[in-house]
Amino acid sequence: MVETTLSPLAPASFPSLPAIAAVRLGTVAAGIKYKDRPDVTFVTFPEGTVVAGVFTRSLTPGAPIQWCRDALAASGGACRALVVNAGNSNVFTGEEGYDASAETARAAAGLLGCAAETVMVSSTGVIGVPLPYEKIVAALPSMALSEDGWEAAARGIMTTDTFPKGATAKALVDGAVVTVNGIAKGSGMIEPNMATMLAYVVTDAAIAAPALDRLLRDVTARSSTPTTVDSDTSASDTVLLFATGAAGHARIEDADDPRLDDFRDRLEGVMGDLARQVVRDGEGATKFITVTVTGAEDDAAAKKVAKSIANSPLVKTAIAGEDANWGRIVMAVGKTYEKVDPTKLSVVFGGQRVTENGRVRTGYDEAALTGHLKGSEIDIAVDLGVGGGRATVWTCDLTHGYIAINADYRS
């Protein structure tokens, strides 16, 4: 197996995530796949906690996705625990896979004296291998839980990740200061199509389950889906948002309640931060790329064009090789079949406009663009010249490291 080194785009350190009252976290090495490293994470929540979930739209979803969907429907959003294992995705494992998720949830519920339907489960790792859930069940009772276990939990859910991902913020809700903490994992098989990225966000705000669900869906669409590493949507994509209600303010029933305005902004900030960290940890990545498309027929068209650029192997490898081949961006625009006026198409690469009037701009300085490409933060801006639609997508370059990691992933 290829040994992964810390991504050059990694943050300097894991952020300090404050304790959230009565939320306790722990990890343990259960030997699911990895040796001598934590691979099961257990999080418990106080009574009264509610959860909302957004999941992959893949038509081959993992058993944990099916369990969580069923549990949410059965419990009405009530939640007492989360169990996550790394090293085995429990995807394409038949009825036995669903039973494994159910047995995991039942074991956690037995420890807490709650219904199994109030336990969310997630799995990440290799596809098609039966999950040895007995190891998880055996490990849960001895798990040491604490309110300051956020970084350990973030490490416990990692697979090919090179660093743990966390983010936090404070928000004001109806006069009360609330906390929003989030952790995530993801490095390869990343193009979330919500509704492998896993994200768990916890707040002490008091929000009714239907309102929490609406908030999560709105924010996920703006923060997680605009990211891509390799265009592959995982069968395990999951974002769960837990609200304990411990902050003490009156419960908010409506997602459009103006008392949630600051919370919505802070939640989007945390989730956007986590999503961009996933891109910065893209397998083999050396460049973080921001693609902004304007002038499209509508926002959906802009997003399609931005994703086309961000997912193009030719664009991504050119950037990895620090080759100022802007023609590949033009190619990626045209192949979407979205409306574009070639005579007005503007490509700004590294802060320099390189096209005008349907051709290369007179005076374009390729040496300056090459200099920009030697850095680690790359900017591409494209205007299609036909309307007011706009979108931003974050991605990374495609290097030999990506091939090396994925060529022997199962070994």
N, C-alpha and C positions, 0 to 999 in steps of 0.2 A: 504494500500500500504506500502511495506517495505521502511523504511527510509534509504537512502544510506549515508554512511559516507565516508570521503575522503580516496581514495585509499592509502595504505601505500607505494605504488610505485610512487606516484605523485611527480612531481618536486616541488622545494621549492616555486616557484612563477611563475606567467605568465611572459614571456619575454617581454621586451620593443620593440614593433614593431613601427618603424618610420613611419611618414606620407608619403604617396605617392601622389604626386601632383594631385589634382582634384579628388581623390578617397575619397568618403564620405560614412560613415557607421552610422547606427542607429538601435536601437531595441525598441520594445514596447511590453507590455503585452496586447494581443488581446483576451485572454480567449479561445484559441483553445481547450485546454484540461486542462492545468495547471492554478492554481489560483495565482494571485499576483506574477508572475514571467514573465520576457520577453520570448516571444515565437514566435515573428516574427522579422526577421532581413532583413534590406533593405540596399543594397549597390549600389551606383551610380558611373558611370565611365564617363570620358570625351569623347567627340566625337573623333572618330578615334581608339577607343579601339577595339581589336579583342579578341576572346575567342576560346579555344579548349576544348573539353570535352571527357572524357572516362567514360563509364557507365557499369553497371552490365550486365553480360551475362545471368542473370536469364531469363527464358522463361515466367515469370509472372512479368514483370517490372511494376513499378508504373507509373501513368499518368504523373508525372513530367518528368520522363525519356523520355517518348514518346514526350512530348512537346519540351524538349530541343533538341532531335534529329531532330525533324521537323524544329525547329527554326534555328538550325545551318545550315541545308540544305537550308533553305529559305534565310537566311541573308548572307551566305558566310562567317560566322564567326564574323560579326559585332556585337558589344554588347554595351549596355548603362546601364544595371542594372541587379541585382540579388535579388530575393526575396526568403527567406527560412523560412518555418514555422516548429515548433517542436510540438510534441504531436499527430500528425496525419500524417501517411505516404502517404495518398491518393493512396494506392495500392489496387487493386482488387475492384475498385469502379465504373467500367463500363464507359459508355460515359459521365456520369455526372462528373466523376473524371477528364477526359480530359478537359471538359468544365470549371471545377473549376480552373485548371492550366491556361487555356487560359484567363479566366476572371481576374485572378490575374495579369497575364502579361499585359493585356490591361489596367488595372487600373494603374499600374506602368508606362506604356508607356504614358498614358494620362498626368501624372504629369510631364514627361520629354519632351513631344512633339516628341516622337520617335515612330518607328514601334514596334508593340507588339513582332515581331520576334527577336528583339534585346534585349529582356528581358529573362534571364534564371530564372527558378524556381526550387526549391527543397522542398521536404517535408520529414519529418522523424517522426516516432512514430507508433501508432497502425495501423494494417492492417485491411482493410475491412469496415472502418467507413467513411461515406461521409464527405468530407472536408467542414467545414463551411467557405467557401472562403469569404463570405460577411463580416465576421469579419476582415479578412486581408484587403480587399478593403477599409473598413471604417477606418482602423488604419493607412494606408499608408500616407494620406495627412498631418496628424499631427506629423509624425515622425521627431524627431530632429536628423539631420545628422551632423557628424563632421569628420575631417580627422584623429582624434586620437581615434576612436571608435572601435579599433581592439579587445580589451579584452571583451568589452560589446557584440560585435558581436559573439565572440567565445562562450560566455555564452548563448547567445540567441538561438543558434542552438542545445544546449544540450538536451538529453532526460534522460537516466539513467546514463549518465556521472557523475563522481564525481568532475571533474576539467576541466576548459577550456583548449584547446590545441592550442598553437601557436608556430611559429618558424620564424626566419628571417635570411637573409644573404645579403651580398653585393657581387657583381660580376663586373668584368671589361669586357665591350663589346665595341670593336672598339675604345678604349681610353676613354670611358665614364664609370663612376661608376653608376651601376644600383642597385636597391633594389628588393629583392624577399621576400614578406611577405606571410605567409600561416596560415590558421586556419582550424581546423578539429573537427569532433565529431565522437564518436563511443565508445562503451563499450561492447555490446553484439550483437549477430547475426553478427559475424565478421569472415569472410574468404573472403576478396575481390577477386572477379574473374572478373577483369576489361576487359573490352571490351569483425549493420548498421553504412558503412563508408561514410561520406561526407567530402570532403576536397575542399577548395577554396584557390587558390594561385594567388597572384596579383604581377605584376612587371611593372616597368616603361620602360622596354626595348622595342625597336621597332623591332618587328618580324612579318613577314607576316603570315597570318592565316594558310596556308598549312604547313609552317615550324614549327609553334607553335604546330600544331596538331601532327606532327611527333615527336617532342621533348617530348610532354606529354606522348605519347604512349610508347616511349622508356624508359623514366624515371619511369613511373608508374609500368612497368613490373619488374623493379629492386627494387623499393622502397615500394610499397603498397601491391602487391600480395604475397610477402614472409611473410605475417603476418597472424595469425589466433588466435582467442580466443576460438571459440567453433565449428568450421567447417561449420557454417551456413552462406551461401552467401545471403546477403540482396537483396531484390527486388528494393532497393533504392540506391545502391552504385553509387556514383557520384564523380568524380574529375574534377573540372573546373579550367583552367589556363587562366587568363586574362592578356593581355599586352597592356598598354596604349600608349606606344610610346613616353612618355613625357621626356625621358632621353636625347633626342636630338641627338643621333648618327644616322648614316644612317641606314635605315631599312634593316634588314637581311632577305633575301629571301629563303635561303637554310639551312635546319637543319644541314647539314654537313659542313657548313661554319666554318673554324677554329676560326673565331672571336667569336663563341658561345661556345668554349671549356670550358672556366671558368664558363660561365653562366650555362651550362649543369651540371657541377659538383656541383655548388651551389644550383641549383634547386633540384638535386637529394638529396643533404644534407637536405634541408628544408622538402622535401616530406618524406624522410626516417625518419627524426625526428618526424614528425607528426604521421606517421604510428606506430612507436614504442611507442609514447605516448598513442595511442589508445590501444595497447596491455597492457601497464602499467595500464590502466584504465579498464581492462577487468572485467566484473561483478564478484565481490567477489574475485578478484585476490590478492594473497599475495606474489607470486614469479614471476619474469620475467625470461623467459627461452630462451636461445639461442641454437638452434639446427643446427649444421654444419655437412653436409654429404660430404665426398670426396670419391675418388676411384670408382665412379659409371661409368656405361657404357657411359653416357653422362650427360649434365647438367639437361635435363628434367627428367631423371631417378633419379638423386640426389635430385631434388626438390620433386618428388613424395615420395621418402623415408623420406625426412625431414618432409614433411607435415603429413605423416603417424605417425611418432613419435610425432609430435607436437599436432596432433588431437586425439591421443589415450586417451580415458577416463581413462584407467588403468595407463598409464604413468603419466598423469596429476594429478590424485588423489594420486598416490604414492608420487609424489613430494609435493603435498599439505600436506600430512601426514608425510613428512620428512622420508619416508621409502626408503632405498637404494635398491629397487627392480629393478636392472638393467636388469633382465630377460625380463621385459616388453618391454624394448627397442629392444632386440633381436626379440621378437614377432612382434613388429611393423615393423621391417625391413622385416621379412620373408613374411608377409601377403600382401606385395605390388606386389609380383611376379616379381620384378625387379632382374636383375642378381646380384648375390653376391657369393663370395667364402667363405663358412663358416669357412674354415681353416685359412683364412686371415682376417676374419671380426674383426675389432678393434673397441671396444666401450670404449671411454674415457669419464668418468662421473665425473664431478667435478675436472677435471685436473688429474685424476688417471685412468690409463688403467686397465680395469677389465676383458678383454678377451684376449686369445691368443690360437692359434692352435685349434680353435673350442671348447674351454672350458674356464672356469674361470681361470684367470691368477694366477699362484702360487705367494703367498705373497700379494695378494689383501687385502687391509685394509678397511673393511666395516665401521669401526668406523670413519675413516677419511672422507669417503664419507658422512656418516650421519652428520658429522660436517659441511660439505659443504652445505648440504640440509637445515640446520638451518638458512642459510643466505637468502637474498632476490634475489640474482642474481645467476641463475643456468646455468651451461654450460654442454651441451651434444655434443660430437664429435664422429662421426661414419665414419669409412673407410670401403668400401665394397670390396676392394681388386681386382677390375676387370678392371678399366679404369681411365680416367682423369676427369670425370664429377664431378662437385661440386655445392653446393647450401647451403645457410643459410636461416633459417626461424626463426621468433620470435614468441613466444607464452607465455601463462601464465598457472598457475595451475588451477585446478578445485576444488572449495571448496563448502561447504554448502551454502555460501553466494550466489553463482550463482543460486542455486535451489530456495532460498528464494526470490530473486529478480524476477525470471521469473515465479514462481508459481502463482503470483498474479499481473502480469504486467499490466493487463487491469483494475485493480480496482483503 
